[in-house]
Amino acid sequence: MLTHPTLDLPPLVEPADLDGDLPAAVRTWDEPLRAILGWALRYLCRPHPELGRKGDVCPFTEGALARHTFYMAVCGGLPVSADEVAGTVAHYRDWFLDLPPTSGSAAQFKTILILFPELTGPDLHPVIDEAQRVLKQSYVSHGLMVGEFHDGPPDKAGLWNSSFRPLRSPVPLLAIRHMVPTDFPFLSLDDDHVTAYLRLFGDRVPTHLRPQVAAATARLGKAVP
């Protein structure tokens, strides 16, 4: 378990910590932590018949677990607004960037899931959705992705099957990971997101995405490098 060096944030719990003696404040959230770890193992790390492509639902989770770069934090209580959620999660952006490994292939698999177990029910799901929207630009500008998950599920459809809603989870959460070249479809409608993507991946756009990237960059008056 990792604690932030300067801020009073909920600590980062590693899967192995659940087999040990957790501090009382963290042990309170044993059930949602185990629920999300089980969801990661049985859902994210496996294929799904509705996914529309081969491979695991999430291409990163198994690698994060194998490399011991899979972390969970639990924010208890009932936030009053999306801005309150976003204010808490904003601190995890810089913590994520500082956590080793900070470079190399292993860094690509680093993941933090920030759980909000009391934001349950359809009336509160929009708080998670709106917090993700508020945070997205500040994350994308740093080469990161932040995703929203809850049991609604979120409205976003799968990239390969528009009738599939892949972002369903048993506990509401926001997930942080590094951006990768195949993330462009999640960024294509916002000019600032496109600009950040080109800065990072303009020289290595995947072949199947080049038409989409070319269309978006033409909108900006640019060309694909």
C-alpha positions in Angstrom: 0.0 0.0 0.0 1.3 3.4 -1.0 0.6 6.7 0.8 1.1 10.1 -0.9 4.3 11.8 0.3 2.7 15.1 1.1 -1.1 15.1 0.6 -3.8 13.5 2.8 -5.3 11.3 0.0 -6.8 7.8 0.3 -3.8 5.4 -0.2 -3.1 3.3 -3.2 -4.0 -0.3 -2.4 -2.3 -3.1 -4.3 -4.0 -6.5 -4.9 -1.5 -8.3 -2.6 -2.5 -5.9 0.2 -5.9 -7.6 0.4 -4.2 -10.7 1.7 -2.7 -8.9 4.6 -3.7 -6.8 7.6 -5.0 -3.5 6.2 -5.3 -0.4 8.3 -8.8 0.1 9.8 -9.6 3.0 7.5 -8.9 0.9 4.4 -10.3 -2.3 5.9 -13.7 -0.6 6.0 -13.7 -0.7 2.2 -12.7 -4.4 1.9 -15.8 -5.4 0.1 -15.7 -2.8 -2.8 -12.0 -3.3 -3.2 -12.4 -7.1 -3.6 -15.4 -6.5 -5.9 -13.3 -4.4 -8.2 -10.3 -6.7 -8.1 -12.6 -9.6 -9.0 -14.2 -7.6 -11.8 -10.8 -6.8 -13.2 -9.8 -10.4 -13.2 -13.1 -11.9 -14.5 -14.2 -9.1 -16.8 -11.4 -6.8 -17.9 -8.9 -9.6 -18.3 -11.1 -11.8 -20.4 -12.7 -11.7 -23.9 -16.3 -10.8 -24.2 -18.7 -12.1 -26.8 -20.2 -8.6 -27.4 -16.9 -6.8 -27.6 -16.6 -7.0 -31.4 -12.9 -7.8 -31.5 -10.5 -10.5 -30.3 -8.6 -10.1 -27.0 -9.5 -9.0 -23.5 -12.0 -6.4 -22.7 -9.1 -4.2 -21.5 -5.8 -4.7 -23.2 -3.9 -3.2 -20.2 -5.3 -4.7 -17.1 -3.6 -8.1 -17.2 -0.2 -6.5 -17.9 -0.7 -4.1 -15.0 -1.5 -6.9 -12.6 1.5 -8.9 -13.8 3.8 -5.9 -13.4 2.4 -4.9 -10.0 1.4 -1.5 -11.4 -2.4 -2.0 -10.7 -3.6 0.3 -7.8 -6.9 1.1 -6.2 -7.9 3.9 -4.0 -11.3 4.3 -2.2 -12.9 7.7 -1.6 -15.6 7.3 1.0 -18.5 9.5 1.7 -21.0 11.0 -0.7 -19.5 13.9 -2.7 -21.9 16.7 -3.2 -21.0 17.4 -6.8 -19.0 16.3 -9.8 -16.6 19.2 -9.1 -15.8 17.7 -5.7 -15.1 14.3 -7.3 -12.9 16.0 -9.9 -11.1 18.0 -7.3 -10.1 14.8 -5.5 -9.2 12.9 -8.6 -7.1 15.8 -10.0 -4.4 15.1 -7.3 -4.1 11.5 -8.5 -3.0 12.7 -11.9 0.3 14.1 -10.7 0.8 11.1 -8.3 0.3 8.8 -11.2 2.9 10.6 -13.2 5.4 10.4 -10.3 4.9 6.7 -9.5 7.5 4.3 -10.9 8.0 3.2 -13.5 7.9 6.6 -15.2 9.3 5.4 -18.5 9.8 2.4 -20.6 7.3 -0.3 -21.7 6.3 -1.2 -18.2 5.0 2.4 -17.5 2.4 1.8 -20.2 0.6 -0.7 -18.0 0.4 1.5 -14.9 -3.2 1.9 -13.7 -5.0 3.6 -10.9 -8.7 3.0 -10.2 -10.3 5.5 -7.8 -13.5 4.0 -6.3 -16.5 6.0 -5.0 -18.6 3.2 -3.5 -21.3 5.5 -2.1 -22.1 7.1 -5.5 -24.5 4.3 -6.3 -27.8 4.4 -8.1 -29.0 6.1 -11.3 -29.5 9.5 -9.6 -25.8 9.6 -8.7 -24.2 8.1 -11.8 -24.1 11.5 -13.6 -21.7 12.7 -10.9 -19.1 10.2 -12.1 -19.9 10.9 -15.8 -19.6 14.7 -15.3 -16.4 14.5 -13.2 -14.8 12.5 -16.0 -15.8 15.2 -18.5 -14.4 18.0 -16.2 -11.1 16.1 -15.8 -10.5 14.9 -19.3 -8.7 17.9 -20.8 -6.2 18.2 -17.9 -5.5 14.5 -18.2 -5.2 14.4 -22.0 -2.8 17.3 -22.0 -0.5 15.2 -19.8 -0.7 12.2 -22.1 -3.2 10.4 -19.8 -6.7 9.0 -20.2 -9.4 9.1 -17.5 -12.4 6.8 -17.8 -15.7 6.6 -16.0 -17.2 3.3 -14.9 -20.4 2.5 -12.9 -23.2 0.0 -13.0 -25.4 2.3 -15.1 -23.5 1.6 -17.3 -22.0 4.9 -18.8 -23.5 5.7 -22.2 -20.3 5.3 -24.2 -20.5 2.5 -26.7 -17.8 0.1 -27.6 -15.5 1.0 -30.4 -16.1 -2.3 -32.2 -19.8 -2.9 -31.3 -22.0 0.2 -30.9 -24.6 -1.8 -29.0 -22.1 -2.9 -26.3 -21.5 -0.8 -23.2 -18.1 -1.8 -22.0 -17.7 0.7 -19.1 -20.0 -1.2 -16.6 -18.5 -1.9 -13.2 -19.9 -3.1 -9.9 -18.6 0.0 -8.0 -18.5 3.5 -9.4 -14.9 4.6 -10.3 -12.6 6.7 -12.4 -9.7 5.0 -14.0 -6.3 6.5 -14.9 -3.9 5.1 -17.5 -1.4 6.4 -20.1 -2.7 7.4 -23.5 -1.8 5.0 -26.4 -1.9 5.6 -30.2 -5.2 3.6 -30.5 -7.0 6.0 -28.2 -7.7 8.5 -31.0 -11.5 7.6 -31.4 -11.9 8.8 -27.8 -10.3 12.1 -28.6 -11.3 13.0 -32.2 -14.2 15.4 -31.5 -12.2 17.9 -29.4 -9.6 20.1 -31.1 -7.5 20.4 -28.0 -7.5 16.6 -27.6 -6.6 16.1 -31.2 -3.7 18.5 -30.7 -2.4 16.6 -27.7 -2.7 13.3 -29.5 -0.7 14.7 -32.5 2.0 16.0 -30.2 2.4 12.5 -28.7 1.6 10.1 -31.6 1.6 12.1 -34.8 4.6 10.2 -36.2 3.1 6.8 -35.3 -0.6 6.8 -36.0 -2.0 3.3 -36.5 -2.8 2.5 -40.1 -6.4 1.8 -39.5 -6.8 5.2 -37.8 -5.0 7.4 -40.3 -8.2 8.4 -42.2 -9.9 9.5 -38.9 -6.7 11.4 -37.8 -6.4 13.0 -41.3 -10.0 14.3 -41.2 -9.6 15.7 -37.7 -6.2 17.4 -38.5 -7.7 18.9 -41.7 -10.4 20.4 -39.5 -7.5 22.1 -37.5 -5.8 23.2 -40.7 -3.0 20.8 -40.2 -1.7 17.6 -41.8 -0.8 14.3 -40.3 2.9 14.2 -39.8 
